[in-house]
Amino acid sequence: MFSSSLINPPTLSVLPGQGSSNMSWSTEVAQMSDAELEAAVREEIEKNNVAPWFTAEHLRENYDRPAIAIIATLTVLVVTVVVCRLLSRRYIIKRFGVGVDDGLALASLAVYLLFVGLCIYIISLGAGRHLDQWDMFMDDNTFERIQIFDAVAHLTYTTSLWLCRTSGLAFYYRMCNLHRELLICVKVILGMVTLGFLAQVAIIVFHCKPVTLLWVAATEEEDLKLQCVDWATTNLAISGVALLCDLLLFGLPAAMLWILKTTRRKKVQLACILLPGIIVIGISATRIPLIMWYAYDEGERGSYALLKLLCVEAAEISATLIALSVPGIKPMFDKYILRKDMSSMSAHSGRDTPLESRGEMGSKDRPPIHFEDMELPGPYMGK
């Protein structure tokens, strides 16, 4: 927990290499023998630094590997989906080059990979350990490094999501190329998403006066100089903005489904492609209680909340990239899973974008949009 209570926390006197710059405190605990650790715990109990029930087994409790495995699995999954999206464009739709939406998705993936590296490094420093381990073993140097890299991870998290959302809006823009009302909606949402991103960056960068990447002071001397908005308030603000952006991003295809004139069955087919973002919204909302537990619940529920939070953030970016890549990988799914004839799809590659054929939505002198006029692999059609 990034709070002032961690300034100069108690540390075990027998801990080898305390404060060493080349070894994290969590690694040092793992290298201690059972006898050394039990002796250290008894000493801390006698000093009233920890509760009498505290044991060496409790101190060794570690869920770092499962968390890293989850993050790594999500990373492999999202890389696979984005690569399939690009291969689908190149070899099935037969469109050369990288479209704007694909380019933004690739940029988002690159920043996401940086975020994953930062998460794994933060976990390796011990940020995902039990709060009791923080209280007993956190030295000033490690505490400061965790805070700095956590702030940088926040910046990469918000940047990756912004690029991903912009990629989705570029896809919507291509679908609605000649429909004025939808284009206006896309542009307004793009402006709001961008303003939200800038607000998130400003909150992270300027949460302390003077400006620093620390969330709280690591020493009493620094505590006298810094005036900071606490970690929980900052993260709740970031999460609120992220949730609003997701609602806007995935609310647009919901509006499109409402306006389209077609059968319920075909609307369900379109919803399966355009609305997997409901999962993203759920993941984004999950981040808020985890922040509350980590910041304010000192019981078991809050003990590993930061570790869970890192996994949820990785899942949020992964799910957003995957949700917005579903239309792009549909041609590959149709060809290799459903065994559809894709020759007619390739023949359409130079035609209008999916919603262009019926005129502007809402126009009084033109017929409404119909599902039958839409080519669902549309993000790779047209220009």
C-alpha positions as CSV (number, residue, x, y, z in Angstrom):
1,M,0.0,0.0,0.0
2,F,1.5,3.3,-1.1
3,S,0.9,5.3,2.1
4,S,2.9,7.3,4.6
5,S,2.8,4.3,7.0
6,L,5.4,2.7,4.9
7,I,8.0,5.4,5.4
8,N,10.9,3.8,7.2
9,P,9.0,0.5,7.9
10,P,10.5,-2.0,10.3
11,T,13.0,-4.5,8.8
12,L,14.3,-7.8,10.1
13,S,17.8,-7.3,11.6
14,V,19.0,-10.7,10.3
15,L,18.0,-10.0,6.7
16,P,21.1,-10.6,4.5
17,G,22.0,-7.9,2.0
18,Q,19.4,-5.4,3.3
19,G,19.1,-2.4,0.9
20,S,21.3,-4.1,-1.7
21,S,20.7,-2.6,-5.2
22,N,21.3,-5.8,-7.1
23,M,18.8,-8.1,-5.2
24,S,15.2,-7.5,-4.4
25,W,14.0,-7.9,-0.8
26,S,11.5,-10.6,-2.0
27,T,14.4,-12.6,-3.4
28,E,16.4,-12.2,-0.2
29,V,13.5,-13.7,1.8
30,A,13.4,-16.7,-0.5
31,Q,17.1,-17.3,0.1
32,M,16.9,-17.3,3.9
33,S,16.9,-20.7,5.6
34,D,13.8,-21.7,7.6
35,A,15.8,-21.4,10.8
36,E,17.0,-17.9,10.0
37,L,13.5,-16.8,9.0
38,E,11.9,-18.3,12.1
39,A,14.5,-16.6,14.3
40,A,13.9,-13.3,12.6
41,V,10.1,-13.6,13.0
42,R,10.5,-14.4,16.8
43,E,12.7,-11.4,17.2
44,E,10.1,-9.1,15.5
45,I,7.3,-10.6,17.7
46,E,9.3,-9.9,20.8
47,K,9.8,-6.3,19.6
48,N,6.0,-6.0,19.0
49,N,6.6,-5.2,15.4
50,V,4.3,-8.0,14.2
51,A,1.4,-9.9,15.7
52,P,2.0,-13.0,17.9
53,W,0.3,-15.3,15.3
54,F,2.8,-14.3,12.6
55,T,4.8,-17.3,11.2
56,A,7.6,-17.9,8.7
57,E,5.1,-19.7,6.4
58,H,3.0,-16.6,6.3
59,L,6.1,-14.6,5.4
60,R,7.0,-17.0,2.6
61,E,3.5,-16.8,1.0
62,N,4.0,-16.0,-2.6
63,Y,1.6,-15.8,-5.6
64,D,4.1,-14.0,-8.0
65,R,4.4,-16.9,-10.4
66,P,0.7,-17.5,-11.0
67,A,0.3,-13.8,-11.6
68,I,3.2,-13.6,-14.1
69,A,1.8,-16.7,-15.8
70,I,-1.6,-15.0,-16.2
71,I,-0.1,-11.9,-17.7
72,A,2.2,-13.9,-20.0
73,T,-0.8,-16.0,-21.2
74,L,-2.8,-12.8,-21.9
75,T,0.2,-11.4,-23.8
76,V,0.5,-14.5,-26.0
77,L,-3.2,-14.4,-26.7
78,V,-3.4,-10.8,-27.8
79,V,-0.2,-11.0,-29.9
80,T,-1.7,-14.0,-31.7
81,V,-5.0,-12.2,-32.3
82,V,-3.3,-9.0,-33.7
83,V,-1.0,-11.1,-35.9
84,C,-4.0,-13.0,-37.3
85,R,-5.7,-9.7,-37.9
86,L,-2.8,-8.5,-40.1
87,L,-2.5,-11.9,-41.9
88,S,-6.2,-11.8,-42.6
89,R,-5.9,-8.4,-44.2
90,R,-2.9,-9.3,-46.3
91,Y,-3.7,-12.8,-47.5
92,I,-7.5,-13.2,-47.3
93,I,-8.9,-9.7,-47.9
94,K,-5.8,-9.1,-50.0
95,R,-5.2,-5.5,-49.0
96,F,-1.6,-4.4,-49.0
97,G,0.0,-2.1,-46.5
98,V,-1.2,-1.3,-43.0
99,G,-4.4,0.6,-42.5
100,V,-4.8,3.4,-39.9
101,D,-6.7,1.1,-37.6
102,D,-4.2,-1.7,-37.9
103,G,-1.3,0.7,-37.4
104,L,-2.8,2.1,-34.2
105,A,-3.5,-1.5,-33.0
106,L,0.2,-2.4,-33.6
107,A,1.3,0.8,-31.7
108,S,-1.0,-0.2,-28.9
109,L,0.4,-3.7,-28.8
110,A,4.0,-2.3,-28.7
111,V,3.2,-0.1,-25.7
112,Y,1.3,-3.0,-24.1
113,L,4.4,-5.2,-24.3
114,L,6.3,-2.5,-22.5
115,F,3.6,-2.4,-19.9
116,V,3.8,-6.2,-19.4
117,G,7.6,-5.9,-19.0
118,L,7.1,-3.3,-16.3
119,C,4.5,-5.4,-14.5
120,I,6.8,-8.4,-14.3
121,Y,9.6,-6.2,-13.1
122,I,7.4,-4.6,-10.4
123,I,6.3,-8.0,-9.3
124,S,9.9,-9.2,-9.2
125,L,10.7,-6.3,-6.8
126,G,8.1,-7.7,-4.4
127,A,5.2,-5.4,-5.1
128,G,2.7,-8.3,-5.3
129,R,3.6,-9.7,-1.9
130,H,1.5,-9.8,1.3
131,L,1.2,-6.5,3.1
132,D,2.8,-8.0,6.1
133,Q,5.9,-8.7,4.0
134,W,5.9,-5.1,2.9
135,D,5.8,-3.9,6.5
136,M,8.7,-6.2,7.6
137,F,11.0,-6.2,4.6
138,M,10.5,-3.1,2.6
139,D,13.7,-1.0,2.5
140,D,13.7,2.6,1.3
141,N,15.5,1.9,-2.0
142,T,13.1,-0.8,-3.1
143,F,10.0,1.1,-1.9
144,E,11.1,4.1,-4.1
145,R,11.9,1.9,-7.1
146,I,8.5,0.2,-6.9
147,Q,6.7,3.6,-6.8
148,I,8.7,5.0,-9.8
149,F,8.1,1.9,-12.0
150,D,4.5,1.8,-11.0
151,A,4.0,5.4,-12.1
152,V,5.7,4.6,-15.5
153,A,3.5,1.5,-15.8
154,H,0.4,3.7,-15.3
155,L,1.6,5.9,-18.1
156,T,2.1,3.0,-20.5
157,Y,-1.3,1.5,-19.4
158,T,-3.2,4.7,-20.3
159,T,-1.2,5.2,-23.5
160,S,-1.8,1.6,-24.7
161,L,-5.6,1.9,-24.0
162,W,-5.8,5.3,-25.8
163,L,-4.1,3.9,-28.9
164,C,-6.3,0.9,-28.8
165,R,-9.5,3.0,-28.5
166,T,-8.4,5.3,-31.3
167,S,-7.8,2.2,-33.5
168,G,-11.4,1.1,-32.8
169,L,-12.7,4.6,-33.7
170,A,-10.7,4.5,-36.9
171,F,-12.5,1.2,-37.7
172,Y,-15.9,2.7,-37.0
173,Y,-15.0,5.7,-39.1
174,R,-14.2,3.5,-42.1
175,M,-17.5,1.6,-41.6
176,C,-19.5,4.8,-41.5
177,N,-17.6,6.7,-44.1
178,L,-20.5,8.5,-45.8
179,H,-23.0,8.7,-42.9
180,R,-22.8,12.2,-41.4
181,E,-24.5,11.5,-38.0
182,L,-22.3,8.5,-37.2
183,L,-19.2,10.3,-38.4
184,I,-20.0,13.2,-36.0
185,C,-20.5,10.7,-33.2
186,V,-17.1,9.1,-34.0
187,K,-15.3,12.5,-34.0
188,V,-17.0,13.6,-30.7
189,I,-16.0,10.3,-29.0
190,L,-12.5,10.6,-30.4
191,G,-12.3,14.1,-28.8
192,M,-13.6,12.9,-25.5
193,V,-11.3,9.8,-25.4
194,T,-8.3,12.0,-26.2
195,L,-9.2,14.5,-23.6
196,G,-9.7,11.7,-21.1
197,F,-6.2,10.3,-22.0
198,L,-4.6,13.8,-21.5
199,A,-6.4,14.1,-18.2
200,Q,-5.1,10.7,-17.0
201,V,-1.5,11.6,-18.0
202,A,-1.8,14.9,-16.2
203,I,-3.2,13.2,-13.1
204,I,-0.3,10.8,-13.1
205,V,2.5,13.3,-13.8
206,F,1.3,16.1,-11.6
207,H,-0.1,14.2,-8.6
208,C,2.8,15.5,-6.4
209,K,4.2,19.0,-5.8
210,P,7.1,19.3,-6.7
211,V,6.6,16.9,-9.7
212,T,7.9,13.4,-9.0
213,L,7.0,9.8,-9.9
214,L,6.8,8.9,-6.3
215,W,3.4,8.3,-4.8
216,V,4.5,9.0,-1.2
217,A,7.9,9.9,0.3
218,A,10.3,7.0,0.9
219,T,12.0,8.9,3.7
220,E,11.0,11.3,6.4
221,E,13.1,14.0,4.8
222,E,11.2,13.6,1.5
223,D,7.9,13.6,3.3
224,L,8.6,17.1,4.5
225,K,9.1,18.3,0.9
226,L,6.3,16.5,-1.0
227,Q,2.6,17.3,-1.2
228,C,0.9,14.5,-3.0
229,V,-2.6,13.3,-4.0
230,D,-2.7,9.8,-2.5
231,W,-2.4,6.7,-4.7
232,A,-6.0,5.6,-4.3
233,T,-7.5,8.9,-5.3
234,T,-5.3,9.2,-8.3
235,N,-6.1,5.6,-9.4
236,L,-9.8,6.0,-8.8
237,A,-9.8,9.1,-11.0
238,I,-7.9,7.2,-13.8
239,S,-10.3,4.3,-13.5
240,G,-13.3,6.5,-13.7
241,V,-12.1,8.1,-16.9
242,A,-11.2,4.7,-18.4
243,L,-14.6,3.3,-17.7
244,L,-16.3,6.3,-19.2
245,C,-14.1,6.0,-22.4
246,D,-15.0,2.3,-22.7
247,L,-18.7,3.0,-22.3
248,L,-18.4,5.6,-25.1
249,L,-16.3,3.3,-27.4
250,F,-18.5,0.3,-27.1
251,G,-21.8,2.2,-26.8
252,L,-21.4,3.3,-30.5
253,P,-21.9,-0.1,-32.0
254,A,-24.8,-0.7,-29.7
255,A,-26.4,2.5,-31.2
256,M,-25.7,1.2,-34.7
257,L,-27.5,-2.1,-33.8
258,W,-30.5,-0.1,-32.5
259,I,-30.7,2.0,-35.8
260,L,-30.1,-0.9,-38.3
261,K,-33.3,-2.2,-40.0
262,T,-33.0,-6.0,-40.1
263,T,-34.1,-9.2,-38.5
264,R,-33.3,-10.0,-34.9
265,R,-31.2,-13.0,-36.0
266,K,-28.9,-10.9,-38.2
267,K,-28.6,-8.3,-35.5
268,V,-27.4,-11.0,-33.1
269,Q,-24.8,-12.0,-35.8
270,L,-23.6,-8.4,-35.9
271,A,-23.6,-8.1,-32.1
272,C,-21.3,-11.1,-31.8
273,I,-18.8,-9.1,-33.9
274,L,-19.3,-5.6,-32.7
275,L,-20.2,-6.0,-29.0
276,P,-17.6,-8.2,-27.2
277,G,-16.7,-4.9,-25.6
278,I,-19.2,-5.7,-22.8
279,I,-16.5,-7.9,-21.4
280,V,-14.0,-5.0,-21.5
281,I,-16.4,-2.8,-19.7
282,G,-16.8,-5.4,-17.0
283,I,-13.0,-5.7,-16.6
284,S,-12.6,-2.0,-16.5
285,A,-15.3,-1.8,-13.7
286,T,-13.5,-4.5,-11.7
287,R,-10.4,-2.3,-11.4
288,I,-12.3,0.1,-9.1
289,P,-13.0,-2.3,-6.1
290,L,-9.5,-3.7,-6.3
291,I,-8.1,-0.2,-5.9
292,M,-10.4,0.4,-2.9
293,W,-9.4,-2.9,-1.3
294,Y,-5.7,-2.3,-1.8
295,A,-5.8,1.2,-0.5
296,Y,-8.2,0.9,2.4
297,D,-8.7,-2.8,3.4
298,E,-5.8,-4.0,5.5
299,G,-7.3,-7.5,5.9
300,E,-6.8,-10.5,3.7
301,R,-9.0,-9.1,0.9
302,G,-6.6,-6.2,0.4
303,S,-3.4,-8.2,0.9
304,Y,-2.9,-9.2,-2.7
305,A,-5.1,-6.6,-4.3
306,L,-2.1,-4.9,-6.1
307,L,-1.1,-8.2,-7.7
308,K,-4.7,-8.8,-8.8
309,L,-4.8,-5.2,-10.1
310,L,-1.8,-5.7,-12.3
311,C,-3.5,-8.8,-13.8
312,V,-6.7,-6.9,-14.3
313,E,-5.0,-4.0,-16.1
314,A,-3.2,-6.5,-18.4
315,A,-6.5,-8.2,-19.0
316,E,-8.2,-4.9,-19.8
317,I,-5.8,-3.9,-22.5
318,S,-5.8,-7.4,-23.9
319,A,-9.5,-7.6,-24.0
320,T,-9.9,-4.2,-25.7
321,L,-7.4,-5.1,-28.4
322,I,-9.0,-8.5,-28.9
323,A,-12.6,-7.0,-29.0
324,L,-11.6,-4.5,-31.6
325,S,-9.8,-7.1,-33.6
326,V,-12.8,-9.4,-33.9
327,P,-14.0,-7.9,-37.2
328,G,-10.5,-8.2,-38.6
329,I,-10.0,-11.9,-37.9
330,K,-13.5,-12.8,-39.0
331,P,-12.4,-13.5,-42.6
332,M,-9.8,-15.9,-41.4
333,F,-12.4,-17.6,-39.1
334,D,-14.8,-17.9,-42.1
335,K,-12.2,-19.3,-44.4
336,Y,-10.5,-21.8,-42.1
337,I,-13.1,-22.7,-39.6
338,L,-16.4,-22.3,-41.4
339,R,-14.9,-23.2,-44.8
340,K,-16.6,-20.3,-46.7
341,D,-15.7,-19.3,-50.2
342,M,-13.7,-16.1,-49.8
343,S,-13.4,-15.2,-53.5
344,S,-16.5,-13.0,-53.5
345,M,-15.1,-11.2,-50.4
346,S,-11.9,-10.4,-52.2
347,A,-13.9,-9.1,-55.2
348,H,-15.5,-6.5,-52.9
349,S,-12.2,-5.2,-51.7
350,G,-12.3,-2.1,-53.9
351,R,-15.9,-1.3,-53.2
352,D,-17.6,1.1,-50.8
353,T,-17.2,0.8,-47.1
354,P,-19.8,-1.3,-45.4
355,L,-22.3,1.5,-44.7
356,E,-21.8,3.6,-47.8
357,S,-24.3,2.0,-50.1
358,R,-27.5,3.5,-48.6
359,G,-26.6,7.1,-48.1
360,E,-26.5,9.1,-44.9
361,M,-28.2,7.8,-41.8
362,G,-31.2,9.9,-40.8
363,S,-31.6,11.5,-44.3
364,K,-35.3,12.1,-45.0
365,D,-35.0,11.4,-48.7
366,R,-33.0,8.2,-48.5
367,P,-33.8,4.7,-47.3
368,P,-32.6,3.4,-43.9
369,I,-29.4,1.3,-43.6
370,H,-30.0,-2.4,-44.0
371,F,-27.8,-5.2,-42.6
372,E,-27.8,-6.9,-46.1
373,D,-25.8,-4.0,-47.5
374,M,-23.0,-4.4,-44.9
375,E,-19.9,-6.4,-45.6
376,L,-18.7,-7.4,-42.1
377,P,-15.0,-7.7,-43.0
378,G,-15.3,-4.0,-43.9
379,P,-12.4,-2.6,-42.0
380,Y,-10.2,-3.9,-44.8
381,M,-12.3,-2.6,-47.7
382,G,-12.2,0.7,-49.5
383,K,-9.2,3.0,-49.4
